[in-house]
């Protein structure tokens, strides 16, 4: 029997709004000669991230994108993951690496498990799992549990903290993202908070300008039986129970531990086959032109009033649509990313026990335009 090359797979996980899509876009741009297959998963009925990735690819024939909206990739009711991967294996001569971006509400273990099934184990091997972290959100205690009372707010905090911690737990590499405005002390504190939650994380990386050296993301071979430590001049950092580094300056963005590899046998993969019904996603649309500052302030007020954790989409301003991204009360409006031929505004909202009618009424009132 002729030997077939195993196709490496990198999983990119991270909580809602951590910047996974932006990081992936930068990796695509620095792919060099690598031929990539990308699987993009979003929890919702509209693919915003897929559109952004397609825009960054710009028709590159060596980057193939597969959208997975409407749920969680590789979870129990996903009938498309295995056939899509088998189709990729069928064109293995044109694929050097597979990148899978999970939903912000998913654990990477679902994909990890299916990669070890008879249908896929002969064609694919897990290269590494990367967890992208919204560092300012981590430092503002937004991933901490609320132990003060049994309340809806406490339930949201507990669900967020649990999912965030599990995403870190199953990661090989944690990428601290959105760090450009942070000083040395803040980075040290962020490292400590990651290690308090997931002491066995193997590598810690810093992504300035949402960019990561592609050598630190692809080709790590962390799950091959013959794995040995790479020789990329990585600087060791403390393992479990050790203090953080006194300075990050000498790391130059590369912080690799010498910890032993995780055990990723099937028995270690505990994930939610049934999605927590509290997590909800819906789309609101408006055919009336919006005012930039008005819609921005309206989304901030909605996030203050309701358990809204993420919003994203395209907003119609006069004769053009621009990208809007919101993580809780932090809302940004892009100036260079437009959705072509759009005749309406379209926003995806994600939250815990989020009420569609309440959000629509509040957004309509605050903007003076109809959202439904």
ZIJOBEL-V797869 format. One record per residue. N is the residue number from 1. PSI is psi in whole degrees, 0 to 359 (999 if undefined). NEAR is the number of other C-alpha atoms within 8 Angstrom. Layout:
n->N psi->PSI near->NEAR
n->N psi->PSI near->NEAR
//
This chain:
n->1 psi->131 near->2
n->2 psi->135 near->3
n->3 psi->135 near->4
n->4 psi->133 near->5
n->5 psi->134 near->5
n->6 psi->135 near->8
n->7 psi->121 near->13
n->8 psi->145 near->13
n->9 psi->129 near->13
n->10 psi->127 near->15
n->11 psi->130 near->13
n->12 psi->113 near->14
n->13 psi->176 near->17
n->14 psi->148 near->14
n->15 psi->165 near->14
n->16 psi->127 near->10
n->17 psi->14 near->10
n->18 psi->344 near->10
n->19 psi->24 near->12
n->20 psi->315 near->12
n->21 psi->317 near->10
n->22 psi->319 near->8
n->23 psi->318 near->11
n->24 psi->319 near->9
n->25 psi->319 near->11
n->26 psi->324 near->11
n->27 psi->321 near->12
n->28 psi->318 near->9
n->29 psi->334 near->9
n->30 psi->21 near->7
n->31 psi->345 near->9
n->32 psi->241 near->5
n->33 psi->4 near->4
n->34 psi->136 near->9
n->35 psi->121 near->11
n->36 psi->147 near->12
n->37 psi->128 near->13
n->38 psi->132 near->12
n->39 psi->117 near->12
n->40 psi->121 near->14
n->41 psi->131 near->14
n->42 psi->144 near->15
n->43 psi->91 near->12
n->44 psi->172 near->12
n->45 psi->350 near->9
n->46 psi->135 near->9
n->47 psi->99 near->10
n->48 psi->314 near->8
n->49 psi->320 near->9
n->50 psi->320 near->10
n->51 psi->320 near->8
n->52 psi->319 near->9
n->53 psi->317 near->11
n->54 psi->321 near->10
n->55 psi->320 near->7
n->56 psi->331 near->9
n->57 psi->321 near->11
n->58 psi->36 near->6
n->59 psi->14 near->5
n->60 psi->119 near->6
n->61 psi->347 near->5
n->62 psi->8 near->8
n->63 psi->114 near->10
n->64 psi->129 near->8
n->65 psi->135 near->10
n->66 psi->119 near->8
n->67 psi->138 near->9
n->68 psi->72 near->11
n->69 psi->188 near->13
n->70 psi->51 near->9
n->71 psi->204 near->10
n->72 psi->127 near->15
n->73 psi->135 near->13
n->74 psi->0 near->11
n->75 psi->177 near->10
n->76 psi->322 near->6
n->77 psi->11 near->5
n->78 psi->110 near->10
n->79 psi->0 near->6
n->80 psi->339 near->6
n->81 psi->306 near->9
n->82 psi->313 near->11
n->83 psi->323 near->8
n->84 psi->316 near->8
n->85 psi->322 near->9
n->86 psi->324 near->10
n->87 psi->322 near->8
n->88 psi->317 near->10
n->89 psi->327 near->10
n->90 psi->339 near->6
n->91 psi->38 near->8
n->92 psi->334 near->9
n->93 psi->342 near->5
n->94 psi->15 near->7
n->95 psi->122 near->13
n->96 psi->333 near->11
n->97 psi->145 near->13
n->98 psi->131 near->13
n->99 psi->129 near->12
n->100 psi->115 near->12
n->101 psi->113 near->13
n->102 psi->163 near->17
n->103 psi->154 near->14
n->104 psi->350 near->11
n->105 psi->14 near->10
n->106 psi->159 near->11
n->107 psi->147 near->12
n->108 psi->347 near->13
n->109 psi->333 near->10
n->110 psi->314 near->12
n->111 psi->317 near->11
n->112 psi->321 near->10
n->113 psi->312 near->10
n->114 psi->333 near->10
n->115 psi->341 near->11
n->116 psi->5 near->9
n->117 psi->161 near->8
n->118 psi->331 near->6
n->119 psi->331 near->7
n->120 psi->340 near->13
n->121 psi->333 near->10
n->122 psi->350 near->7
n->123 psi->335 near->10
n->124 psi->151 near->12
n->125 psi->136 near->12
n->126 psi->125 near->14
n->127 psi->310 near->14
n->128 psi->160 near->16
n->129 psi->123 near->14
n->130 psi->131 near->14
n->131 psi->119 near->14
n->132 psi->133 near->15
n->133 psi->132 near->13
n->134 psi->96 near->13
n->135 psi->314 near->11
n->136 psi->325 near->8
n->137 psi->320 near->9
n->138 psi->317 near->12
n->139 psi->341 near->10
n->140 psi->15 near->6
n->141 psi->19 near->7
n->142 psi->351 near->8
n->143 psi->15 near->10
n->144 psi->152 near->8
n->145 psi->149 near->8
n->146 psi->104 near->10
n->147 psi->8 near->6
n->148 psi->328 near->5
n->149 psi->162 near->6
n->150 psi->92 near->7
n->151 psi->167 near->6
n->152 psi->323 near->6
n->153 psi->321 near->8
n->154 psi->324 near->13
n->155 psi->319 near->10
n->156 psi->311 near->10
n->157 psi->320 near->13
n->158 psi->318 near->11
n->159 psi->318 near->8
n->160 psi->312 near->9
n->161 psi->318 near->11
n->162 psi->312 near->8
n->163 psi->317 near->12
n->164 psi->314 near->11
n->165 psi->323 near->10
n->166 psi->325 near->9
n->167 psi->319 near->15
n->168 psi->320 near->13
n->169 psi->322 near->10
n->170 psi->10 near->9
n->171 psi->147 near->12
n->172 psi->322 near->13
n->173 psi->129 near->13
n->174 psi->127 near->14
n->175 psi->116 near->12
n->176 psi->113 near->13
n->177 psi->166 near->14
n->178 psi->46 near->13
n->179 psi->3 near->13
n->180 psi->330 near->6
n->181 psi->7 near->5
n->182 psi->144 near->7
n->183 psi->182 near->6
n->184 psi->317 near->9
n->185 psi->321 near->6
n->186 psi->320 near->9
n->187 psi->321 near->11
n->188 psi->320 near->13
n->189 psi->319 near->9
n->190 psi->318 near->11
n->191 psi->316 near->10
n->192 psi->321 near->10
n->193 psi->325 near->9
n->194 psi->314 near->10
n->195 psi->332 near->11
n->196 psi->325 near->7
n->197 psi->326 near->9
n->198 psi->78 near->10
n->199 psi->342 near->10
n->200 psi->10 near->10
n->201 psi->132 near->13
n->202 psi->314 near->13
n->203 psi->146 near->10
n->204 psi->127 near->14
n->205 psi->152 near->13
n->206 psi->127 near->11
n->207 psi->92 near->13
n->208 psi->139 near->10
n->209 psi->31 near->7
n->210 psi->33 near->11
n->211 psi->141 near->9
n->212 psi->133 near->13
n->213 psi->125 near->7
n->214 psi->335 near->9
n->215 psi->343 near->7
n->216 psi->2 near->8
n->217 psi->322 near->11
n->218 psi->144 near->10
n->219 psi->23 near->8
n->220 psi->332 near->10
n->221 psi->44 near->10
n->222 psi->347 near->10
n->223 psi->17 near->10
n->224 psi->141 near->9
n->225 psi->332 near->4
n->226 psi->18 near->4
n->227 psi->132 near->8
n->228 psi->161 near->4
n->229 psi->136 near->5
n->230 psi->171 near->5
n->231 psi->45 near->5
n->232 psi->24 near->4
n->233 psi->38 near->4
n->234 psi->149 near->9
n->235 psi->124 near->9
n->236 psi->145 near->8
n->237 psi->165 near->10
n->238 psi->151 near->10
n->239 psi->205 near->11
n->240 psi->132 near->7
n->241 psi->355 near->6
n->242 psi->155 near->6
n->243 psi->163 near->6
n->244 psi->168 near->9
n->245 psi->150 near->8
n->246 psi->337 near->5
n->247 psi->143 near->7
n->248 psi->355 near->11
n->249 psi->323 near->6
n->250 psi->352 near->5
n->251 psi->330 near->9
n->252 psi->37 near->6
n->253 psi->358 near->8
n->254 psi->113 near->10
n->255 psi->94 near->12
n->256 psi->131 near->12
n->257 psi->169 near->12
n->258 psi->24 near->9
n->259 psi->151 near->7
n->260 psi->157 near->5
n->261 psi->150 near->7
n->262 psi->155 near->6
n->263 psi->117 near->5
n->264 psi->43 near->7
n->265 psi->165 near->6
n->266 psi->329 near->7
n->267 psi->345 near->6
n->268 psi->354 near->7
n->269 psi->96 near->11
n->270 psi->107 near->6
n->271 psi->170 near->7
n->272 psi->103 near->8
n->273 psi->333 near->6
n->274 psi->117 near->5
n->275 psi->136 near->6
n->276 psi->118 near->6
n->277 psi->348 near->5
n->278 psi->334 near->6
n->279 psi->121 near->11
n->280 psi->149 near->10
n->281 psi->140 near->12
n->282 psi->166 near->10
n->283 psi->136 near->11
n->284 psi->143 near->11
n->285 psi->152 near->10
n->286 psi->136 near->12
n->287 psi->3 near->9
n->288 psi->139 near->9
n->289 psi->146 near->10
n->290 psi->161 near->12
n->291 psi->132 near->7
n->292 psi->306 near->8
n->293 psi->327 near->6
n->294 psi->312 near->10
n->295 psi->325 near->11
n->296 psi->311 near->11
n->297 psi->326 near->8
n->298 psi->317 near->11
n->299 psi->325 near->12
n->300 psi->317 near->12
n->301 psi->323 near->9
n->302 psi->317 near->12
n->303 psi->330 near->12
n->304 psi->325 near->10
n->305 psi->332 near->6
n->306 psi->160 near->8
n->307 psi->57 near->12
n->308 psi->122 near->14
n->309 psi->339 near->12
n->310 psi->136 near->13
n->311 psi->147 near->14
n->312 psi->152 near->12
n->313 psi->196 near->12
n->314 psi->132 near->13
n->315 psi->134 near->13
n->316 psi->114 near->16
n->317 psi->111 near->11
n->318 psi->255 near->6
n->319 psi->16 near->5
n->320 psi->157 near->9
n->321 psi->136 near->13
n->322 psi->158 near->15
n->323 psi->135 near->14
n->324 psi->133 near->13
n->325 psi->131 near->11
n->326 psi->132 near->13
n->327 psi->102 near->11
n->328 psi->238 near->12
n->329 psi->9 near->10
n->330 psi->108 near->7
n->331 psi->132 near->12
n->332 psi->144 near->8
n->333 psi->121 near->10
n->334 psi->161 near->8
n->335 psi->352 near->6
n->336 psi->3 near->5
n->337 psi->113 near->7
n->338 psi->149 near->9
n->339 psi->121 near->10
n->340 psi->144 near->5
n->341 psi->34 near->4
n->342 psi->136 near->9
n->343 psi->8 near->6
n->344 psi->161 near->11
n->345 psi->146 near->15
n->346 psi->118 near->11
n->347 psi->135 near->12
n->348 psi->131 near->13
n->349 psi->136 near->13
n->350 psi->132 near->13
n->351 psi->181 near->12
n->352 psi->116 near->11
n->353 psi->46 near->8
n->354 psi->133 near->13
n->355 psi->119 near->6
n->356 psi->313 near->7
n->357 psi->320 near->6
n->358 psi->316 near->7
n->359 psi->318 near->11
n->360 psi->316 near->11
n->361 psi->317 near->9
n->362 psi->317 near->9
n->363 psi->321 near->12
n->364 psi->318 near->11
n->365 psi->316 near->8
n->366 psi->332 near->9
n->367 psi->344 near->10
n->368 psi->21 near->6
n->369 psi->159 near->9
n->370 psi->125 near->8
n->371 psi->130 near->10
n->372 psi->999 near->6
//
